[in-house]
Structures are given as C-alpha cells and as structure tokens.
Amino acid sequence: MSKKTNVDLMNEYIEKQDKISDQTKKTYIQTAKTLPFNITTSQPTIIKKLKELYNNPNTLSLYLNMIILVRRHLNLEHEKLIKLRNDLRTEIIKLRKENMTSTKSELPTYDELIEKLNELVGIRYILNYLLITYGLRNKDLNLLYVNKLPEKQEDENYLVQSKNNIKLVINDYKTDKSFGSKTIEIKDKKFKEQLNKLNLKDNTYILPKRDSSKLKINSFNDKVLSLSIDGLGETRIFKILVKYLLDTKNFSKLEELVESRGTSLSTIMKSYNVYNNNSNTKSDTKKNDEINEEVKDNIKD
C-alpha cells in the first residue's frame, strides 16, 4: 500500500473540520503541495528540512502550524515542533521590532497620506480610503458589489449600495472566528461619487480577474499593494494611522479600529506601534511608556 501524500493527509484533516473557510482550505492544500517531505516523517527530519528551506521565521512558523495540525489529528508526536514554534515567536517579535525601527523614519506622515488620498480617483481612492479610514486588511477588501445583501452570505465580503446607503459586510477575514461578521457604514461623499463612477454591475467584484471572477488571495494582495499610496501596502498604512492616533491622543478612534479591523488593542500596540522597538532612543522609550499608560487609562482591551 502506497504512503499517503501530504495532500491526502491534509484533505483527511480538513474533512473533519467544521469551521474552516473555503479560502483557508485552499491555502492548507496549496501549502501541503509545496512541502518536499512527508508530514509523517520524524520530527528531527522535519525541523532540519524546514530550517534548510526557510530562513524567515514567519514563513517557518506558517508551515509548522499546518504540520502540527495534521500530526495532532493523526496522533503523531509533535511536541518538538511546538517547542520550535514557541522559540520562533521570540524571533518574530524581534524581527517585527527591527522592521518597525527601520520603517519609522521612512514612513510618510498621516497628513501626507491624506493629502495623497485626496488626489486619488476611482478604485485607488476606494481601496486607500478603506485602508486609511478603517484600518482594514487586504483580505477585507476583496468585496463583492451588490445592491441587496443576500440571505445566505457564506464566506464572502460585500459592498452593499442602496439608494441612500453604502455599507461593508465583511464575513471572511483573518480573525473572523474571534470577532464574527463586521458591518461598516460609509458616509464619505467622495467615496460615493467615485464608487458611482466605477459603474459596477450588481454581483460583481470591485477588483476582479479579467474574466470577472474572484481573485485568489495572493494575486489580490499584489493588486492592493500596487494600488496603495506609494506602494505602502496595508501594514505600513496601518502603522501610520496608529502612530497618528497615538500622537494626537485620539483614543476613541483607536478603539474604533479595534472593531473595524477585528483585532485586539494589545495586538495593535505590540505589532503596529512604531514606538515599540528594541532600538528606541531614550525619548522614544519614554514616549512609548507614556503612550501605553495613556492607552490603558483610556481604553479597556
């Protein structure tokens, strides 16, 4: 009897899961296809191969997560893999802080960002407005334009435009299992004007493939990056937004971002606060301490 492939093993795991979205299933299958070794091999071999293949701790952690899920399902040993994943968290935090240190001085100001936003038109205005105003992730923006929200929504994100109202209903995003469906009402006059100029037909994607079908997540991410202001992308734009709100002590808006982005305040402060890094000057360290205290006093996580 031939040994089961990684795809076979992954499909068996997926069949037993009730709460995995279709997009996550596709990602798992694609990841399983790319592994040049079998998931059931020994832990030391897996660790050795992964380290040879991937230098970036984020990528390494991504593959580890998937392998651990399948091995746990198969009742195979996975404690050494979990230990490596835990060790990688320290490296990921360090890398993230180093990246924030290097980008802090390179990022444009919020005012510069808004100035450039106001010059945009069409789909570029639509996407950048949503990134800057609500701190959305790329995946949130893969929107199906409809005139009426369907009763059965499944794993789809909608831009709903009626005669007097525009709203987003976001069901499929990174933390949807924790935060549930997100609804955002949009009242920006220019947003409505630019949306109307796109002349979108009912039940079409705002950023589709050439055949009008839905873009896969990697292609969609590339599209959003290319259309974002100065090629900044959603992560850097979110850092600019968070820095501006911290600098201006706009804690109410920061609290709104927790809801619209679908994330915890602690994640925002750890991962997107440019003052939180290992190479801070004394003034930045002091400012970061002050900011954290003010946030604790003004917002309950």
Steps between C-alpha positions, in 0.01 A plus 500: 500500500649834394572769757245779517609831355494827693194605300322175595581559866391861484171411331430245773565766764280758324209256465483476880488880551172691506621859540767539231418743219534397135791742455683352802446152360655607169795655684557181702487281188736728308743506792488120526584472129816710538660292777783284358473245783219299658321643804519161675880487497695539826498831685880552479486448122211743464683764705822452303323524163294804597807688623681420176206624293386811686707770668212731583351407841152611388505259204648222712230550762228489233612156380546376856144595590361298213719196571413505870126506422523192279734307730278573799203370298698184419611457865863530395767654724524876459641639826840587343323685221297697755821588687655632178187701426510653848869585457423666169257742666791679664676528164182626332451770764865606466475512119176697519658757731808530278271560201309766692826670593610518136159612372429759768723762338393399148123519543315808374290692749126451531442848356712414196301179461168686509629759255587224252170322565307815405677502163386147413199395296323177410592165649823644646300745708255228607771260619726757667207671672400168658858422605557842655160561655421159646839329523377208292718214382539402135270200536217721627510695173427205270145631473203384298290799392127442549185711512344275763664280759419133432338292775771233475834678514750214555870599491461817299560872560246749363486862399128571515370812327135596521348832402592683821753275666841336452629238736756222523408159637823310558468130582830358374806652665803401707333498843139429403479198732571729797315816401218381274347698213595870475264768370626847407281784374668748265381859473797659322368709209801447273492125567143488369588715198800285404306179557225621267757587233622139498160397357518165672236244413308320773676188629846584365833532682648847539843363404442189286694278265475575129218247475320684787551214748650539847875547532692252714640650818864525389409671172259728685772597752732591212228712339426692820870559562544643150194724539583621852646849546873495417484118507487514880260208541249442777748430783698823462186704448360355822822590685472859376140513617581355844796739546280798413228396746755443776673831432170689503363296793191410299418196711135483393603450137761245609222313676294510180791338314483204738147440367547587132827309459385212720800479730594550863642823637801310632578374147480854363733630770752217459504456124410839350628753754823641346617620842515139619839370382835381629702790362305784658669820601443599863238750389315239296515250786361760736229592248408135450464452876285810524288391204437156648391655828266742326351223289438287811331795670278581203419167335399167645634214289 
